[in-house]
Amino acid sequence: MRLKKIILTGLVLTAAVMAKAQILDPVEWTIRLIDSPTAEKEIRFTAKADRGWHVYDMNLPKGGPIPTSITYETKRGVEFLGEPQASVAPTAIHDDIFDMDLRWYSGEVTFTQLIRVTDLRTFALRGEVEFMACNDETCLPPDRIPFNFGRNDIRMTRTTAPENESADEDTTAIDSAAAETQLTDLFTEITPATTDSRRSEATAAAEQGILTTQPELWTPVIDELHSFGDDTATVSASSDSPWWYIFLAGFVGGFIALLTPCVWPMIPMTVSFFLKRNKQRRKAVGEATLYGLSIIVIYVAMGLIITAAFGASALNDLSTNAVFNIIFFLLLVLFAVSFFGAFELVLPSSWTNKADARADATSGILSIFFMAFTLVLVSFSCTGPIIGTLLVEAATGGSVAGPAIGMAGFALALAIPFAFFAVFPNFLQTMPKSGGWLNSVKVVLGFLELALALKFLSVADLAYGWRILDREAFLVLWIVIFTLLGCYLLGKIRFRHDSELKYVSVTRLFLAIISLAFAVYMLPGLWGAPLKAISAFAPPLNTQDFNLYKDDVESAFDDYEAGMAYAVKVGKPVMIDFSGYGCVNCRKMEAAVWTDPAVKQLLDEQYVLITLMVDDKSRLPAPVTITENGKRRTLKTVGDKWSYLQRVKFGANAQPFYVLLDHDAYPLAPPYAYDEDAAKYAVFLTNGLRNFR
């Protein structure tokens, strides 16, 4: 074996010496992506060798010459269908030098690799062909031929083939203008049975600013849904988060605010003031209760002002508006930096002085109200970031009353201690003393603010297709943040205002364990693990380039009419998934329900799944003017179009929203909304399939 390798090396070196006098290039490679009107394409690797030269076959035994091989460095939005197939049979001989059977191709050979484009928007295929060229006297060193294909290599409209080109090698022209539009792209992702005529009709409609060339698919079916006993098909402002969740989040935020250096020391001071101010304990308790109620009134009013300022409909738009999400991202980063101690967010001192003076100048209920208002102003440096985060979450949730409900929960948690300790003043002695632990609470909140900020940047990134914060990038940042948080809790990191940590308390140890364990939990996500615990925050799995996880469900279509056309051809019912990039509950359903084996099998094998993103900000080729509820509106983005479809055809505007349709676009069952019961979801799919048959 060593002798064989020495001989091969000698041949290669001989060729290298000869190359000094003459550069030999006996093999010419042509690598092309052969387009088709379906999702299945061909990549043809054609080698044309000069007379007397040959290239070796693939998969030769080890220890012999270098076989021809194809290496893919980048594979996105593509699925390989089998192995490369050679166009001619190789010449097979027994080589005495290598003492093995070899196969090679002389003249011309084409290796054809079948592929299926699964996601046109992310399609990228880059790599190289490695080969060795030999003749009867010498071999050349191994050479590599690179290739690179992207979305622009997928043609949009078919043209007539030149007379001198065979039909099977028909190439197509690229409409560069249409290539930049999401809606036109969608019709090139149709799987095999879709007709060119249906695709060209839809493309023409989009380019001319027409809503559809198939109005029968847009016929309202609200009455039919009601006939199934549906109670979800009503157009109403809805949110991802129910009111009780918003209230609970506000309450937790208020409780955390209590543990900050700006609020905690104020509790005994304020309660003692009321007790000393009134000799009658009942009156002192009453004033402390009014003080707490005043805090609630102030914060609820703040939430109502937010709603009035933005408007009910605008709050829902904030959830996917790139400008607002980037502002929210920067705002939360600012809050985090403030909590880390770089600076303090303080209101003008004149505001505090005026409120304090007004409290001294008045009496009765009004005096108590201004005392509460003074507390709100004084504690802003600690509560401001928490309030800001809560308002951002409530506002982007889409609920009209969300900010007010969130503020009510926050204020209630903040007000309870003042009333409680006024009723039971003896408990004041049991309160933990102020100290460095209060600043540690702020720093921990800073880390959490930083992690939450990435969620808003991710929403904007997904809605506009920037692809700067894909799932693996998001997870890496979260892993780093929570690892640093764990190190901070163990005293390995110190900030400017931190006290010296002489020992690690049991509480800090357990919090550090939780933080570090959470970071380790996210590590498998870098290889595609679903990470159901954070599915509501992290970008979806389809944004991850390297994914070993194969049990997730991916929609084959993101265009309504294209998916319906394919369903007719294959004879399957349709499930439309009205979703959104900023829809938290949509991600929860995909991670918790769609991955259930029974549900996955039904979706993959029995249905044509169409996912329509109602917040897709890709521009339509031309604006579409429609009339809705007597008012003229203009649909400018792909998301506008799908949101309008959900409202006008199904009478709903909340996501997630799942509806099963037959080939005439009529419902097969009542729609399904957010419910993480996989068994119930499987029954929903089974009933629709039974009605379809």
Salt bridges, closest charged atoms under 4 A:
ASP35 OD1 - LYS41 NZ 2.87
GLU40 OE2 - ARG116 NH2 2.96
GLU42 OE1 - ARG44 NH2 2.79
ASP57 OD2 - ARG103 NE 2.84
GLU73 OE1 - ARG126 NH1 2.82
GLU79 OE1 - ARG116 NH1 3.38
ASP99 OD1 - HIS94 NE2 3.51
ASP101 OD1 - HIS94 ND1 3.01
ASP119 OD1 - ARG121 NE 3.76
GLU128 OE2 - ARG144 NE 3.23
GLU130 OE2 - ARG144 NH2 3.21
ASP168 OD2 - ARG44 NH2 3.86
GLU169 OE1 - ARG32 NH2 3.33
GLU169 OE2 - ARG44 NH1 3.16
ASP170 OD2 - ARG158 NH1 2.15
ASP185 OD2 - ARG151 NH2 2.08
ASP196 OD1 - ARG199 NH2 3.27
GLU287 OE1 - ARG277 NE 3.99
GLU393 OE2 - LYS455 NZ 3.24
ASP470 OD1 - ARG467 NE 2.64
ASP545 OD1 - ARG76 NE 3.83
ASP545 OD1 - ARG467 NH2 3.97
ASP558 OD2 - ARG121 NH2 3.41
GLU590 OE2 - ARG587 NH2 2.95
ASP604 OD2 - LYS600 NZ 2.83
GLU628 OE1 - ARG633 NH1 2.94
GLU628 OE2 - ARG647 NE 2.75
ASP675 OD2 - LYS680 NZ 2.82
